[in-house]
Amino acid sequence: QVQLVESGGGLVQAGGSLRLSCVVSGRTFSTYAMGWFRQAPGKEREFVAAISRSGGSTYYADSVKGRFTISRDNAKNTVYLQMNSLKPEDTAVYYCAANLLSKYGSTPYQFEEYDYWGQGTQVTVSS
């Protein structure tokens, strides 16, 4: 069983920054591709960013490219999402997810490709 626990959400003004963290249980974190998704009220969950198991490859949704950065520390079993220049439309619950048995360099971006999910952390951006 793999468990994911997100933290770092909160309330921030437009233009501000937040860093989300996701700690993953298990001994084989370095074999997981990791992703961040978000879900705003009344909307479907959408892809935000993904990182390959080594951290060498990343992939972003167009809506966050240039503002958000995904990274990971395999020694700490943790994946991060640094969010800069936040906008009110970034308001959502943010979820991290793990893709087990990922291929080297893979950065999955579809909901169905992920095997385990965290409980989510709320990010609210005020205008």
C-alpha positions as CSV (number, residue, x, y, z in Angstrom):
1,Q,0.0,0.0,0.0
2,V,1.3,3.4,-1.0
3,Q,0.2,6.5,1.0
4,L,0.6,10.1,-0.2
5,V,0.2,13.1,2.1
6,E,0.1,16.6,0.7
7,S,0.8,19.8,2.6
8,G,1.5,23.4,2.0
9,G,-1.8,24.7,0.8
10,G,-3.4,27.9,2.0
11,L,-4.7,31.3,1.2
12,V,-2.5,33.7,-0.8
13,Q,-3.1,36.9,-2.7
14,A,-2.9,37.0,-6.5
15,G,0.8,37.3,-7.6
16,G,2.0,35.4,-4.5
17,S,3.7,32.0,-4.2
18,L,3.1,28.7,-2.4
19,R,5.1,25.5,-2.3
20,L,3.2,22.2,-2.0
21,S,4.8,19.1,-0.7
22,C,3.8,15.4,-1.0
23,V,5.4,12.8,1.1
24,V,5.1,9.2,-0.2
25,S,5.4,6.1,1.8
26,G,7.2,3.0,0.5
27,R,10.7,1.9,-0.3
28,T,10.5,2.3,-4.1
29,F,9.6,6.0,-4.5
30,S,12.4,6.4,-7.0
31,T,10.6,4.0,-9.4
32,Y,7.4,6.1,-9.4
33,A,6.5,8.9,-11.8
34,M,4.7,11.6,-9.9
35,G,2.1,14.1,-10.8
36,W,0.0,17.0,-9.5
37,F,-3.6,17.5,-10.4
38,R,-6.2,20.0,-9.3
39,Q,-9.9,20.2,-9.0
40,A,-11.9,23.4,-8.7
41,P,-15.5,23.5,-7.5
42,G,-17.9,22.2,-10.1
43,K,-15.0,21.3,-12.5
44,E,-13.3,18.0,-13.4
45,R,-9.9,17.1,-12.0
46,E,-7.2,18.4,-14.3
47,F,-3.6,17.7,-14.9
48,V,-1.1,20.3,-13.6
49,A,2.4,18.8,-13.8
50,A,4.3,15.5,-13.9
51,I,7.9,14.4,-13.2
52,S,9.7,11.3,-14.2
53,R,11.0,8.9,-11.6
54,S,14.6,10.2,-11.8
55,G,13.4,13.9,-12.0
56,G,15.1,14.3,-15.3
57,S,11.9,14.9,-17.3
58,T,9.0,17.2,-16.5
59,Y,5.8,18.1,-18.2
60,Y,3.3,20.9,-17.5
61,A,-0.2,21.9,-18.4
62,D,-0.2,25.0,-20.7
63,S,-2.1,27.0,-18.0
64,V,0.8,26.7,-15.5
65,K,3.8,26.6,-17.7
66,G,6.4,29.2,-16.7
67,R,4.7,29.8,-13.3
68,F,4.8,26.3,-11.6
69,T,7.8,24.0,-11.1
70,I,7.6,20.4,-10.2
71,S,10.6,18.8,-8.5
72,R,11.4,15.7,-6.3
73,D,13.8,14.6,-3.7
74,N,14.1,10.8,-3.9
75,A,16.1,10.7,-0.7
76,K,13.2,12.2,1.2
77,N,10.4,10.4,-0.8
78,T,8.9,13.8,-1.5
79,V,7.6,15.6,-4.6
80,Y,7.1,19.4,-4.6
81,L,5.1,21.9,-6.6
82,Q,6.5,25.5,-6.5
83,M,3.7,27.8,-7.6
84,N,4.6,31.4,-8.4
85,S,2.6,34.3,-9.9
86,L,-0.6,32.7,-8.6
87,K,-3.9,33.7,-10.1
88,P,-7.5,33.4,-8.8
89,E,-8.1,30.7,-11.4
90,D,-5.5,28.6,-9.7
91,T,-7.9,28.2,-6.8
92,A,-8.5,24.4,-6.3
93,V,-7.8,21.4,-4.3
94,Y,-4.4,20.1,-5.3
95,Y,-3.7,16.4,-5.4
96,C,-0.5,14.5,-5.8
97,A,-0.5,11.1,-7.5
98,A,1.9,8.2,-8.0
99,N,2.3,6.1,-11.2
100,L,4.0,2.9,-10.2
101,L,6.2,0.8,-12.5
102,S,6.7,3.9,-14.7
103,K,9.0,3.7,-17.7
104,Y,12.3,5.6,-17.4
105,G,11.7,9.2,-18.5
106,S,7.9,8.9,-18.5
107,T,5.8,11.9,-17.4
108,P,2.2,10.6,-17.4
109,Y,-0.5,13.3,-17.7
110,Q,-3.7,11.4,-17.8
111,F,-5.8,10.7,-14.7
112,E,-6.1,7.0,-15.5
113,E,-2.4,6.5,-15.5
114,Y,-2.0,7.1,-11.8
115,D,-2.4,4.3,-9.2
116,Y,-2.4,6.1,-5.9
117,W,-3.7,9.6,-4.8
118,G,-3.3,11.8,-1.8
119,Q,-6.2,13.4,0.1
120,G,-5.6,16.9,-1.4
121,T,-4.7,20.3,-0.1
122,Q,-6.7,23.5,-0.6
123,V,-5.1,26.4,-2.4
124,T,-7.1,29.6,-2.5
125,V,-5.9,32.7,-4.4
126,S,-7.7,35.9,-3.7
127,S,-7.9,38.8,-6.2
